[in-house]
Amino acid sequence: MGLKTSEQLRQARAALGLTQSEVAALSGVSVPTMKRLEGGTGTLSVRLETLSNIESALETQGIQFLENGDVANGFGVAIKRAE
């Protein structure tokens, strides 16, 4: 699981140019859940299934989640290169 923080979630959505409503629809979660998750700080506190659905939806759209060894300050996101 690469999606760990609220900041990553905000970064991923912004990188793709998607609204919270669009990510909610793609991942099958509610808009209030998206707002709550993005409004937090630090590690996401949510059911594993919800987190997995959001992560999968964003990865399908081209996001790659980066972890400690990939970025200097912890966690981040990148857009996958076309193969």
Rosetta blueprint (number, residue, H / E / L):
1 M L
2 G L
3 L L
4 K L
5 T E
6 S H
7 E H
8 Q H
9 L H
10 R H
11 Q H
12 A H
13 R H
14 A H
15 A H
16 L H
17 G L
18 L L
19 T L
20 Q H
21 S H
22 E H
23 V H
24 A H
25 A H
26 L H
27 S H
28 G L
29 V L
30 S L
31 V H
32 P H
33 T H
34 M H
35 K H
36 R H
37 L H
38 E H
39 G H
40 G L
41 T L
42 G L
43 T E
44 L L
45 S L
46 V L
47 R L
48 L H
49 E H
50 T H
51 L H
52 S H
53 N H
54 I H
55 E H
56 S H
57 A H
58 L H
59 E H
60 T H
61 Q L
62 G L
63 I E
64 Q E
65 F E
66 L E
67 E L
68 N H
69 G H
70 D H
71 V L
72 A L
73 N L
74 G L
75 F L
76 G E
77 V E
78 A E
79 I E
80 K L
81 R L
82 A L
83 E L
